[in-house]
Amino acid sequence: MPRLIDGLDTGSWRRPHVVMVMGKGGVGKTTVGLRLAYELASEGLRVLVASLDPAGHLLEYLGLPGPLREVEAAPGIRAVQYEVEGLARRVAEEYSLLLRRLMPGLQALSLEKAVEVIREAPGFEEEVFLRILSGLYERRDVDVVVVDMPPTGIALRVVSLPRLHLFWVERLRELRERIVAVKYAIANALGRRPEADDPVLRKLGELRDRYSRLQAEIADPRRTSVVAVATPEPLPVYEVGVIAERLRGHEIALKMIVANRVLGERAEALGLTGIEKQSLARLEETRCKLSPPPSLSVIAHMGRPPSSFEDVKQLGGYIVKVRHGCSES
């Protein structure tokens, strides 16, 4: 019987390995992520399922007691649903205190006001998700982390943030170094002892090291696998194409495409045969443009929406095939 993990080169993984499950809302990312977790745990691996999806389907699926509470969902599988709001407040406070320490002129701005300004800054939500993701790479109590990612647009911005941050950090370092050089020259001219340490440069160096490390982790196929999920419909398939193209631009490997809820022969009775065949052909075309091409896993429709971990276990009987390479018929 085919398994989803047959489409992933688990033998080359470094631990903890992070599997990011991406795709349009409603295509079954949570279901696919849980099935991967179930198969990996069946191999004796310690798995954490972490949902960053604001829809919070993981709570209902596993009957979790609430967000931010990590629990054992099944033998070998722990699970947690992240909630952005509470974490966003803490991150905004951290940035506010940092800015007020590095830029004394901001002391006149109240902490509450500074937090509000930072919280509403463009890209702040993605930064919170990135913080969570960074922490997951540092876990040493699990072998694999399966991440149910937020909607496609946010997910792609999250994985591209380290590179963007590095660009700005380097520019800020160059600017700060020029400022420090001027301050040093002025201190010498006035016969004063220049400060040996600059806290801004030190913090920028810490940020550079953090984002360089995270960018390397995300781009390392031994540490990261991206799985894109689509139902055989035009819009979800289009989003998989966007995911593939954007990941290639950031040198991040797309390891597997999952065609979920495929009707097969039942599509004819619903008048969907043409749409389904065209969608599957487009997924095949998308993956074969990549080098190396990701695998393609096909999951048949169960006939009802899966809604529990028992359904996830039964999903194994609906995995039709796992295809590697692009020469197979």
C-alpha positions as a Markdown table, in Angstrom:
| # | Residue | x | y | z |
|---|---|---|---|---|
| 1 | Met | 0.0 | 0.0 | 0.0 |
| 2 | Pro | 1.5 | 3.4 | -0.9 |
| 3 | Arg | 2.4 | 5.8 | 1.9 |
| 4 | Leu | 2.8 | 9.6 | 1.8 |
| 5 | Ile | 6.3 | 9.3 | 3.3 |
| 6 | Asp | 7.3 | 7.2 | 0.3 |
| 7 | Gly | 7.4 | 10.6 | -1.5 |
| 8 | Leu | 10.0 | 12.0 | 0.9 |
| 9 | Asp | 13.6 | 11.1 | 1.2 |
| 10 | Thr | 13.5 | 10.6 | 5.0 |
| 11 | Gly | 16.8 | 8.7 | 5.0 |
| 12 | Ser | 18.8 | 12.0 | 4.3 |
| 13 | Trp | 17.0 | 14.0 | 7.0 |
| 14 | Arg | 18.9 | 15.8 | 9.8 |
| 15 | Arg | 16.9 | 16.2 | 13.0 |
| 16 | Pro | 14.8 | 17.8 | 13.9 |
| 17 | His | 13.5 | 17.9 | 10.4 |
| 18 | Val | 10.8 | 20.5 | 9.6 |
| 19 | Val | 8.1 | 19.5 | 7.1 |
| 20 | Met | 6.1 | 22.6 | 6.0 |
| 21 | Val | 2.7 | 21.8 | 4.5 |
| 22 | Met | 1.4 | 24.6 | 2.3 |
| 23 | Gly | -1.6 | 25.2 | 0.1 |
| 24 | Lys | -4.8 | 27.1 | -0.4 |
| 25 | Gly | -7.3 | 27.1 | 2.5 |
| 26 | Gly | -9.6 | 24.2 | 2.5 |
| 27 | Val | -7.6 | 21.8 | 0.4 |
| 28 | Gly | -6.8 | 19.5 | 3.4 |
| 29 | Lys | -3.4 | 20.7 | 4.7 |
| 30 | Thr | -4.3 | 19.7 | 8.2 |
| 31 | Thr | -5.4 | 16.2 | 7.1 |
| 32 | Val | -2.2 | 15.6 | 5.0 |
| 33 | Gly | 0.0 | 17.0 | 7.8 |
| 34 | Leu | -1.6 | 14.6 | 10.3 |
| 35 | Arg | -1.3 | 11.7 | 7.9 |
| 36 | Leu | 2.4 | 12.4 | 7.5 |
| 37 | Ala | 2.8 | 12.6 | 11.2 |
| 38 | Tyr | 1.0 | 9.3 | 11.7 |
| 39 | Glu | 3.2 | 7.5 | 9.2 |
| 40 | Leu | 6.4 | 9.0 | 10.6 |
| 41 | Ala | 5.4 | 8.0 | 14.2 |
| 42 | Ser | 4.7 | 4.5 | 12.9 |
| 43 | Glu | 8.4 | 4.4 | 11.9 |
| 44 | Gly | 9.4 | 5.1 | 15.5 |
| 45 | Leu | 10.0 | 8.8 | 15.1 |
| 46 | Arg | 9.0 | 11.4 | 17.6 |
| 47 | Val | 6.8 | 13.9 | 15.8 |
| 48 | Leu | 5.4 | 17.3 | 16.7 |
| 49 | Val | 2.5 | 18.7 | 14.7 |
| 50 | Ala | 2.5 | 22.5 | 15.0 |
| 51 | Ser | -0.3 | 24.4 | 13.4 |
| 52 | Leu | 0.3 | 28.1 | 12.4 |
| 53 | Asp | -3.0 | 28.2 | 10.4 |
| 54 | Pro | -5.3 | 30.8 | 12.0 |
| 55 | Ala | -8.3 | 28.6 | 11.0 |
| 56 | Gly | -7.4 | 26.3 | 14.0 |
| 57 | His | -8.6 | 23.1 | 12.4 |
| 58 | Leu | -6.1 | 21.1 | 14.5 |
| 59 | Leu | -8.0 | 21.9 | 17.7 |
| 60 | Glu | -11.1 | 20.3 | 16.3 |
| 61 | Tyr | -9.3 | 17.4 | 14.7 |
| 62 | Leu | -7.5 | 16.3 | 17.8 |
| 63 | Gly | -9.8 | 17.7 | 20.5 |
| 64 | Leu | -7.0 | 19.8 | 21.9 |
| 65 | Pro | -7.8 | 21.7 | 25.1 |
| 66 | Gly | -6.9 | 25.1 | 23.5 |
| 67 | Pro | -4.3 | 27.0 | 21.7 |
| 68 | Leu | -0.6 | 27.2 | 22.9 |
| 69 | Arg | -1.1 | 24.0 | 24.9 |
| 70 | Glu | 1.2 | 21.2 | 23.7 |
| 71 | Val | -0.3 | 17.7 | 24.3 |
| 72 | Glu | 0.3 | 14.1 | 23.3 |
| 73 | Ala | -2.3 | 13.5 | 20.6 |
| 74 | Ala | -1.4 | 9.9 | 19.8 |
| 75 | Pro | 1.6 | 7.5 | 20.6 |
| 76 | Gly | 4.7 | 9.3 | 19.3 |
| 77 | Ile | 2.8 | 12.4 | 18.3 |
| 78 | Arg | 2.6 | 15.7 | 20.1 |
| 79 | Ala | 0.5 | 18.6 | 18.9 |
| 80 | Val | 0.1 | 22.3 | 19.4 |
| 81 | Gln | -2.1 | 25.0 | 17.9 |
| 82 | Tyr | -0.4 | 28.4 | 17.9 |
| 83 | Glu | -2.4 | 31.6 | 18.3 |
| 84 | Val | -0.8 | 34.7 | 16.9 |
| 85 | Glu | -2.5 | 37.4 | 19.1 |
| 86 | Gly | -0.9 | 36.6 | 22.4 |
| 87 | Leu | 2.5 | 35.9 | 20.9 |
| 88 | Ala | 2.3 | 39.1 | 18.8 |
| 89 | Arg | 1.8 | 41.2 | 21.9 |
| 90 | Arg | 5.0 | 39.7 | 23.5 |
| 91 | Val | 7.1 | 40.2 | 20.4 |
| 92 | Ala | 5.8 | 43.8 | 20.0 |
| 93 | Glu | 6.8 | 44.5 | 23.6 |
| 94 | Glu | 10.2 | 43.1 | 23.0 |
| 95 | Tyr | 10.8 | 45.2 | 20.0 |
| 96 | Ser | 9.5 | 48.3 | 21.8 |
| 97 | Leu | 11.9 | 47.9 | 24.7 |
| 98 | Leu | 14.8 | 47.2 | 22.3 |
| 99 | Leu | 14.1 | 50.4 | 20.3 |
| 100 | Arg | 13.7 | 52.5 | 23.5 |
| 101 | Arg | 17.0 | 51.1 | 24.7 |
| 102 | Leu | 18.9 | 51.7 | 21.5 |
| 103 | Met | 17.2 | 55.0 | 20.7 |
| 104 | Pro | 16.8 | 57.0 | 23.9 |
| 105 | Gly | 14.9 | 59.7 | 22.0 |
| 106 | Leu | 11.9 | 57.3 | 21.9 |
| 107 | Gln | 11.6 | 57.4 | 25.7 |
| 108 | Ala | 9.0 | 60.0 | 25.4 |
| 109 | Leu | 6.8 | 57.5 | 23.5 |
| 110 | Ser | 4.8 | 55.4 | 26.0 |
| 111 | Leu | 5.3 | 51.7 | 26.0 |
| 112 | Glu | 1.6 | 51.1 | 25.0 |
| 113 | Lys | 1.9 | 53.5 | 22.1 |
| 114 | Ala | 5.1 | 51.9 | 20.9 |
| 115 | Val | 3.6 | 48.4 | 21.1 |
| 116 | Glu | 0.6 | 49.6 | 19.1 |
| 117 | Val | 2.7 | 51.1 | 16.4 |
| 118 | Ile | 4.9 | 48.0 | 16.1 |
| 119 | Arg | 1.9 | 45.7 | 16.2 |
| 120 | Glu | 0.3 | 47.4 | 13.2 |
| 121 | Ala | 3.5 | 47.6 | 11.1 |
| 122 | Pro | 3.4 | 45.8 | 7.7 |
| 123 | Gly | 4.8 | 42.3 | 7.9 |
| 124 | Phe | 4.7 | 42.1 | 11.7 |
| 125 | Glu | 2.4 | 39.0 | 11.7 |
| 126 | Glu | 4.8 | 37.2 | 9.4 |
| 127 | Glu | 7.6 | 38.1 | 11.8 |
| 128 | Val | 5.7 | 36.4 | 14.6 |
| 129 | Phe | 5.2 | 33.3 | 12.5 |
| 130 | Leu | 9.0 | 33.4 | 11.7 |
| 131 | Arg | 9.8 | 33.5 | 15.4 |
| 132 | Ile | 7.7 | 30.4 | 16.0 |
| 133 | Leu | 9.3 | 28.6 | 13.1 |
| 134 | Ser | 12.8 | 29.5 | 14.3 |
| 135 | Gly | 11.9 | 28.0 | 17.7 |
| 136 | Leu | 10.7 | 24.8 | 16.1 |
| 137 | Tyr | 14.1 | 24.3 | 14.3 |
| 138 | Glu | 15.7 | 24.4 | 17.8 |
| 139 | Arg | 13.6 | 21.6 | 19.3 |
| 140 | Arg | 15.7 | 18.7 | 20.5 |
| 141 | Asp | 13.0 | 16.6 | 22.0 |
| 142 | Val | 11.4 | 15.5 | 18.7 |
| 143 | Asp | 12.8 | 14.1 | 15.4 |
| 144 | Val | 10.3 | 15.7 | 13.0 |
| 145 | Val | 8.1 | 18.8 | 13.2 |
| 146 | Val | 5.2 | 18.9 | 10.8 |
| 147 | Val | 4.0 | 22.5 | 10.4 |
| 148 | Asp | 0.5 | 23.2 | 9.2 |
| 149 | Met | 1.4 | 26.6 | 7.5 |
| 150 | Pro | -0.9 | 29.7 | 7.3 |
| 151 | Pro | -2.5 | 30.6 | 3.9 |
| 152 | Thr | -0.2 | 30.6 | 0.9 |
| 153 | Gly | 0.6 | 34.3 | 0.7 |
| 154 | Ile | 1.6 | 34.6 | 4.4 |
| 155 | Ala | 3.5 | 31.3 | 4.3 |
| 156 | Leu | 5.6 | 32.4 | 1.3 |
| 157 | Arg | 6.4 | 35.7 | 3.0 |
| 158 | Val | 7.4 | 33.9 | 6.2 |
| 159 | Val | 10.0 | 31.7 | 4.4 |
| 160 | Ser | 11.3 | 34.6 | 2.4 |
| 161 | Leu | 11.7 | 36.9 | 5.5 |
| 162 | Pro | 15.2 | 35.7 | 6.6 |
| 163 | Arg | 16.7 | 36.8 | 3.2 |
| 164 | Leu | 14.9 | 40.1 | 3.3 |
| 165 | His | 15.9 | 40.7 | 6.9 |
| 166 | Leu | 19.5 | 40.0 | 6.1 |
| 167 | Phe | 19.5 | 42.5 | 3.3 |
| 168 | Trp | 18.2 | 45.3 | 5.6 |
| 169 | Val | 20.4 | 44.3 | 8.5 |
| 170 | Glu | 23.5 | 44.5 | 6.3 |
| 171 | Arg | 22.5 | 48.0 | 5.0 |
| 172 | Leu | 21.8 | 49.1 | 8.6 |
| 173 | Arg | 25.2 | 47.8 | 9.7 |
| 174 | Glu | 26.9 | 49.7 | 6.9 |
| 175 | Leu | 25.1 | 52.9 | 8.0 |
| 176 | Arg | 25.8 | 52.4 | 11.7 |
| 177 | Glu | 29.5 | 51.7 | 11.0 |
| 178 | Arg | 29.7 | 55.1 | 9.3 |
| 179 | Ile | 28.0 | 56.8 | 12.2 |
| 180 | Val | 30.4 | 55.0 | 14.7 |
| 181 | Ala | 33.4 | 56.1 | 12.6 |
| 182 | Val | 32.3 | 59.7 | 12.7 |
| 183 | Lys | 31.7 | 59.5 | 16.5 |
| 184 | Tyr | 35.1 | 58.0 | 16.9 |
| 185 | Ala | 36.7 | 60.7 | 14.9 |
| 186 | Ile | 34.9 | 63.5 | 16.8 |
| 187 | Ala | 35.9 | 61.9 | 20.2 |
| 188 | Asn | 39.6 | 61.7 | 19.1 |
| 189 | Ala | 39.5 | 65.3 | 17.9 |
| 190 | Leu | 38.1 | 66.4 | 21.3 |
| 191 | Gly | 40.6 | 64.4 | 23.1 |
| 192 | Arg | 38.0 | 62.1 | 24.6 |
| 193 | Arg | 38.2 | 58.3 | 24.9 |
| 194 | Pro | 35.8 | 56.8 | 22.3 |
| 195 | Glu | 33.4 | 54.1 | 23.4 |
| 196 | Ala | 34.8 | 50.6 | 22.7 |
| 197 | Asp | 31.4 | 49.0 | 22.2 |
| 198 | Asp | 28.4 | 50.1 | 20.2 |
| 199 | Pro | 25.1 | 48.4 | 21.4 |
| 200 | Val | 23.4 | 49.0 | 18.1 |
| 201 | Leu | 26.2 | 47.3 | 16.1 |
| 202 | Arg | 26.2 | 44.4 | 18.6 |
| 203 | Lys | 22.4 | 43.9 | 18.2 |
| 204 | Leu | 22.6 | 44.1 | 14.4 |
| 205 | Gly | 25.3 | 41.4 | 14.5 |
| 206 | Glu | 23.1 | 39.2 | 16.6 |
| 207 | Leu | 20.2 | 39.7 | 14.2 |
| 208 | Arg | 22.5 | 38.9 | 11.2 |
| 209 | Asp | 23.7 | 35.7 | 12.8 |
| 210 | Arg | 20.1 | 34.6 | 13.7 |
| 211 | Tyr | 18.7 | 35.2 | 10.2 |
| 212 | Ser | 21.7 | 33.7 | 8.4 |
| 213 | Arg | 21.3 | 30.6 | 10.5 |
| 214 | Leu | 17.5 | 30.4 | 9.9 |
| 215 | Gln | 17.9 | 31.0 | 6.1 |
| 216 | Ala | 20.4 | 28.2 | 5.9 |
| 217 | Glu | 18.1 | 25.9 | 7.8 |
| 218 | Ile | 15.1 | 26.6 | 5.5 |
| 219 | Ala | 17.2 | 26.2 | 2.3 |
| 220 | Asp | 18.8 | 22.9 | 3.5 |
| 221 | Pro | 16.9 | 20.0 | 2.1 |
| 222 | Arg | 18.3 | 17.8 | 4.9 |
| 223 | Arg | 16.5 | 20.1 | 7.5 |
| 224 | Thr | 13.4 | 21.2 | 5.6 |
| 225 | Ser | 10.9 | 19.6 | 3.3 |
| 226 | Val | 8.0 | 21.6 | 1.8 |
| 227 | Val | 4.8 | 19.7 | 0.8 |
| 228 | Ala | 2.3 | 21.5 | -1.4 |
| 229 | Val | -1.4 | 20.3 | -1.2 |
| 230 | Ala | -4.1 | 20.9 | -3.8 |
| 231 | Thr | -7.5 | 19.5 | -4.7 |
| 232 | Pro | -7.9 | 18.9 | -8.4 |
| 233 | Glu | -9.5 | 22.3 | -9.1 |
| 234 | Pro | -8.1 | 25.4 | -11.0 |
| 235 | Leu | -7.5 | 27.8 | -8.1 |
| 236 | Pro | -5.7 | 25.3 | -5.6 |
| 237 | Val | -3.6 | 24.0 | -8.5 |
| 238 | Tyr | -2.7 | 27.6 | -9.5 |
| 239 | Glu | -1.5 | 28.2 | -6.0 |
| 240 | Val | 0.7 | 25.2 | -6.1 |
| 241 | Gly | 2.3 | 26.7 | -9.2 |
| 242 | Val | 2.9 | 29.9 | -7.3 |
| 243 | Ile | 4.4 | 28.0 | -4.4 |
| 244 | Ala | 6.7 | 26.1 | -6.7 |
| 245 | Glu | 7.9 | 29.2 | -8.5 |
| 246 | Arg | 8.4 | 31.3 | -5.4 |
| 247 | Leu | 10.3 | 28.5 | -3.6 |
| 248 | Arg | 12.6 | 28.0 | -6.5 |
| 249 | Gly | 13.4 | 31.7 | -6.5 |
| 250 | His | 14.4 | 31.4 | -2.9 |
| 251 | Glu | 16.3 | 28.2 | -3.5 |
| 252 | Ile | 14.0 | 26.2 | -1.2 |
| 253 | Ala | 13.2 | 22.7 | -2.3 |
| 254 | Leu | 9.6 | 21.6 | -2.9 |
| 255 | Lys | 9.7 | 17.9 | -2.0 |
| 256 | Met | 6.2 | 16.7 | -2.7 |
| 257 | Ile | 2.9 | 17.7 | -4.3 |
| 258 | Val | -0.2 | 16.1 | -2.9 |
| 259 | Ala | -3.3 | 15.9 | -5.1 |
| 260 | Asn | -6.0 | 15.5 | -2.4 |
| 261 | Arg | -9.7 | 14.4 | -2.7 |
| 262 | Val | -9.3 | 13.1 | -6.3 |
| 263 | Leu | -12.7 | 11.8 | -7.5 |
| 264 | Gly | -11.4 | 9.5 | -10.3 |
| 265 | Glu | -14.3 | 7.6 | -11.9 |
| 266 | Arg | -16.8 | 9.3 | -9.7 |
| 267 | Ala | -16.0 | 12.6 | -11.3 |
| 268 | Glu | -17.9 | 11.6 | -14.5 |
| 269 | Ala | -21.2 | 11.4 | -12.6 |
| 270 | Leu | -20.7 | 15.0 | -11.4 |
| 271 | Gly | -19.6 | 16.3 | -14.7 |
| 272 | Leu | -16.1 | 17.1 | -13.4 |
| 273 | Thr | -14.0 | 14.7 | -15.4 |
| 274 | Gly | -12.5 | 17.4 | -17.7 |
| 275 | Ile | -11.7 | 19.8 | -14.8 |
| 276 | Glu | -10.1 | 17.0 | -12.7 |
| 277 | Lys | -8.0 | 15.6 | -15.6 |
| 278 | Gln | -6.8 | 19.1 | -16.6 |
| 279 | Ser | -5.9 | 20.0 | -13.0 |
| 280 | Leu | -3.9 | 16.8 | -12.5 |
| 281 | Ala | -2.1 | 17.4 | -15.8 |
| 282 | Arg | -1.2 | 20.9 | -14.6 |
| 283 | Leu | 0.2 | 19.6 | -11.3 |
| 284 | Glu | 2.3 | 17.1 | -13.3 |
| 285 | Glu | 3.5 | 19.9 | -15.6 |
| 286 | Thr | 4.3 | 22.1 | -12.6 |
| 287 | Arg | 6.4 | 19.5 | -10.8 |
| 288 | Cys | 8.3 | 18.4 | -14.0 |
| 289 | Lys | 9.5 | 22.0 | -14.5 |
| 290 | Leu | 11.5 | 21.7 | -11.3 |
| 291 | Ser | 14.9 | 20.1 | -10.9 |
| 292 | Pro | 14.8 | 17.7 | -9.2 |
| 293 | Pro | 11.1 | 17.2 | -9.6 |
| 294 | Pro | 9.1 | 16.7 | -6.4 |
| 295 | Ser | 7.1 | 13.5 | -6.0 |
| 296 | Leu | 3.4 | 13.4 | -6.7 |
| 297 | Ser | 1.1 | 11.7 | -4.2 |
| 298 | Val | -2.6 | 11.1 | -5.2 |
| 299 | Ile | -5.2 | 10.7 | -2.5 |
| 300 | Ala | -8.7 | 9.6 | -3.5 |
| 301 | His | -11.8 | 11.3 | -2.0 |
| 302 | Met | -13.1 | 9.5 | 1.1 |
| 303 | Gly | -16.7 | 10.4 | 0.2 |
| 304 | Arg | -17.0 | 12.6 | 3.3 |
| 305 | Pro | -14.9 | 15.3 | 4.9 |
| 306 | Pro | -12.3 | 13.8 | 7.3 |
| 307 | Ser | -12.8 | 15.3 | 10.8 |
| 308 | Ser | -11.0 | 13.1 | 13.3 |
| 309 | Phe | -7.7 | 11.3 | 13.9 |
| 310 | Glu | -9.5 | 8.0 | 13.2 |
| 311 | Asp | -10.2 | 9.4 | 9.7 |
| 312 | Val | -6.5 | 10.2 | 9.3 |
| 313 | Lys | -5.6 | 6.6 | 10.1 |
| 314 | Gln | -8.1 | 5.3 | 7.5 |
| 315 | Leu | -6.8 | 7.7 | 4.9 |
| 316 | Gly | -4.0 | 5.2 | 4.2 |
| 317 | Gly | -6.5 | 3.1 | 2.2 |
| 318 | Tyr | -7.2 | 6.1 | -0.1 |
| 319 | Ile | -3.6 | 6.9 | -1.1 |
| 320 | Val | -3.7 | 5.8 | -4.7 |
| 321 | Lys | -0.1 | 6.2 | -5.8 |
| 322 | Val | 3.1 | 8.0 | -5.2 |
| 323 | Arg | 5.0 | 9.0 | -8.3 |
| 324 | His | 8.7 | 9.9 | -8.6 |
| 325 | Gly | 10.5 | 11.4 | -11.5 |
| 326 | Cys | 8.8 | 12.5 | -14.7 |
| 327 | Ser | 9.3 | 9.5 | -17.0 |
| 328 | Glu | 6.5 | 7.4 | -15.5 |
| 329 | Ser | 3.2 | 7.1 | -17.2 |
